[in-house]
Amino acid sequence: MTESGEVIPNMVVCYETWGQPTAFGNNAVLLCHGSGGDRLRMGAYLGPGKPFDTNRFWVIAVDAIGSGGSSKPSTSGLGSRFPRVTIRDMVRAQCLLLTHGLGLNGLACVAGPSMGGYQAIEWAATYPAFVRRAVSIIGSALRSQQQAAISAAIEAAIAADPRWNGGDYTELPVDGLRAAGVAWFPWIYGEEWYLQYDATTLEQALESSRQRATYGDPWDMLCQEYACTAHDVGDHADGNLQAALARAHMPVLVMPCATDLLVPPRHSRLMADLLPRGTYVEIPSYAGHGVMSREIEFISYHLWEFLA
């Protein structure tokens, strides 16, 4: 049952593992992905000799509700009737997988970028006895009104396509999805990133964003956007963010990007300051919210240090 009281029939949580668990299962690491991604999105940081070293850790990467092979509007048959899930719903489903499905009684670490960073901090505040370390990259403890407005623009772009039909579409609203790709594009990178390229290169990048937006299902996209928009760890303590984050007593690594327009570093700084054992490392990059694929060496170095 979701926080709203609605039920997702025949709930599925898709996951994949690498490495081997110890006899006590105390080397398990959970990786959570960002919106629009899936369980393989953090592959650059996973494997022998990488931060999430499969010779050391038993790594479990999971598809969030609304993505990959987990339950989502497009494969459930529910479409527009799929429940509006929250980040907390995603984390609770993952907890049931780990405890009831895999028999774990704790995690060495939970980590993720963007929406995955939201999930990581939600894990830390909701199940502090279960999590020994947490990593939130380009994430925050709550979503700002600006971010909610960006999500609203994406939804409006999709809904403007006549094929959308109020959400009960029989033909993919391709034009609306392309428009959503345009609405999303300006927020991916920092302002400085755009200064590096000429108009032709930028138009090619914009066209790529248009095309990528048509690869998925609009309700799957909106399912994740709705969850991100409602994200507020302070809900644990009647809106008191400081009291909610005080529950996360384990070491937490907070890594924003200096030029992120979608999740500006001040939001991550606030979270790190309120965490009892928060470590703040700002990524000095022009890549903005696209930093995970462009600053692998810098991020990996600090992950290694944190997990040592």
N, C-alpha and C positions, 0 to 999 in steps of 0.2 A: 504494500500500500504506500502511495506517495504522501508527501506532506499535505497535499490538498485533500487527501482522503480518497482520491480516485485510485483505481487498481489497473496495473498493466498486466493483461492476461498472459499467461505462459511466459513470464519474464525470463529473458536470456541475458547473461553477462558473458561476453566473449573475452577470452584472455589467451596469452601465450607465455611460455616460460623458457628461460635459458639458464644454464648452470645446474648445480645440484644443491638440494637443501642439506644442511647438517643434520645430525641425528636429533638435535633439539629444535631444528627449524628456526634458529635464531639469526640466520643470514639472509632472510627474505627482504627484498627491496621491491616496492611497488612503484611503477612508472605510470603517470597519468598524462594524457595528451591535451593539446589545445583544441579549440573549436575548429571544425573542418578537418581535423586530423583523425588518426586511428592509432592503434597500439604500436605500430612500427615507426611512428614519427620521430622517436628519440634514438633511432638506430646509430647515429653518429657518436653517441655517448655510451654505447652498449657493446660489450664484447671483451675478449682477453686484452688486458693492458689498457683498457679505456676506464673512465671513471666508474661506471657500473660494471666492474670486472666480473665476468662470468666464471672466472677461476676462483673468485672469492665469494661472490654473492649468488643467491638464487633469485633471479630477476623475474618478476611477474609484471607484464605489461597488459593493461586492460583497456578495452573499448568502453568509453562512457556511454550511458544511455543516450540514444539519439545518433549514434555513430557506429561505423564499422559493422561488426557482426552482432553487436548487442541489440536489444529491442529498440526499435525506432519507428517513427510514423510510417515510413515508406514500405517496411516489410511486415508490419503488424496488422495491416489491413484497416487501421484506424484513421490514418491520414490526419485530417483536421480535428478528429475526436481523440487523438492521442493526448494523454494527460500532460499538463504543463509541469514538467519536473524542475527541481531545483538542484543546485550543486550538492546540497545535503542529501537529496535522493540518490544522486550518483554515488556519493561516498558510502551511504548506507548499503546500497546494492553491492558495492565492492567489499564492504566489511562482511556481509553475509557470504560472499564467495570465499573470502579468505578463511573465515572461521568455520562455517558449516561445510563448505565445499572442499577446502584444502587442509583444514584442521590446524590452522596456525593460531598461535596465541600472542603474536607480536610481530612487528616489522622493525628491521634495522633502520630503514629509511623509507620515506615516501617523497616523491619528487615529481615535478612537472612544470611546463611553461604555460603562460597565459591561462586559459581555462584549467589546464592541468595544475598551474600554480594556485588557482582558487581551490581546487580539490585538495591539494597538499595542505594548505593552511586550515581547511575545513576538517581534514583528518586530524590535524594536530589539536584543534580546539574541541572536536567532538569525541575523540577517542585518545586522550592524552596518555592513558595507561598502556595503550597498544603500540604507540609510535615512539621510537627512540630518537629519531632525527627526522627533520623535514626540510625540503628545499622548495622554495617558491621563486621561479624565474619569470620575469616580466609579469608578475601577478600582484594582487593586493588583497586586503581583507574585506573590501566592499567595492562594489562598482559605483562609479561616480554618475552624476546626472548627465554629464557630457557623453559618457560611454552609452548610457541608456538612449540618448538622442541619436547616436550613431546607429544603434540597433533599430531604432524606429525608422530611420532613413532607409535602411536596408529592407525592412519589411514593406515600407511604402513603395519602394522601387519595384518589388515583386508584385505587389497588389495592383499596381497601375497597368499591368498586362491584362488585357481582356480575357485571356485564356485562364487566368487565375480563378475566376468564377467564385469569388468569396472563399477560396481555399479548397473548393470541391472541383478541382480541375480534372479533365479527362485527357488533356494534352499538356505536356510540360510547358510552362510559361517561360519560354526561352528568352524572349525579349526582356521580361521582368528580371530574370536571373542575370542577364548581361548588364542591365542597369544597376543591379545590386553589386555586381563586381566593380562598377565604376564608383559607386557610393563608398565602397570599402577601400578602394585603392589609395586615396590620399592619406589614410591613417596607418598604412603598413610601415612606412619608413619615416625617419626623421627628416626635418626640413633640409638639413645639410646634404642628405643623400641625393636629393633631386638636383642639387647644384653641380653634381659631378657629371651629368649627362646632357647631351643635346636634345633638342625637341623630338628628333626622329626616334632616338633610343627610348625616350620616355613614352612616346606614343606606342611603341612596340610593347613596353612593359604594361601599359594600360590595356592594350588589346589582349595580352596574356591573362590579365586579371578578369577581363570580360569572359574569355573562353573558359577559364578554370571554374568560374561560378556556375556554368551550365553542366558541369560533370555530376553534381549532386542533386538530391531531391530538395525542393524548397522547404517542405515541412521538417525534414531532418535538420536543415540549416537553422530554421526558426526555433526548433526545439532547443538547440544549444544556445541560441541567442537569448531566448526567454530565461533559461537557467542562469546565464551570466548576468543578465539585467537584474535578476532578483537576488544576486549574491550579496550577502551581508553576514559576516561571522558574528556581528553584534547581536543577531537574533537569539544567540545562546543566552544572553543576559539582558533581555528586554530592551535591546538597542544600545546597551552600554558596551562599546567596542573594547574599551580598556579591560573591563571585567571579563569579557569573553576571551580575549587574547591571553589574559593571565592564566587561563586554564592550560595553555600550551607551554608546559614547563620544560620541554626538551630543547636541545640546541636546534635553532632554525636558521638556515641560510636564506637570505633575501637578496635577490640579484635583479634589479631593474636595469633597463638600458637608458643611458643619459639622454638620448634623443627620442624616446618613445612618446608618440603623440596619443596613442590609445590608452596606455596605462602610464601616465607620467611618473617619473621617479619619486615625486613628493608623496604619492600614495604608498609606495613601497617603504619609503623612509618612515612614514607614520607607523606603519605596521611593525617595522623593525624596532622602532623606539618603544612601542607598547608591549612587545614580546619580552618575557622575562630573560630569555637567553638568545636574543636575536643577533645575528651577524649580518651587517649590511655591506654589500660589495656592488658598486655601480659599474656597469659595463661601459667603457668609453668607446662608443661606436656610433657611426652615422646610420646604422642599419635599423634603428627604431624597433618596432614590434617584430621585425623580421630577423632579429639578431641571432636566433638559435642556429640558423644555417650559415651564418656569416662570421661568427666569432667563436668557432668551436674550440680553438686552442685556449683562448682566454677563459671561457666558461669551464672547460675541462680542467684547467689548472686549479681553479678555486673549488671545483667539485672534489678533486683528488685531495686537496688540503682538508676540506671539511669532513670527508669520509675516512681520512687516515686513522 
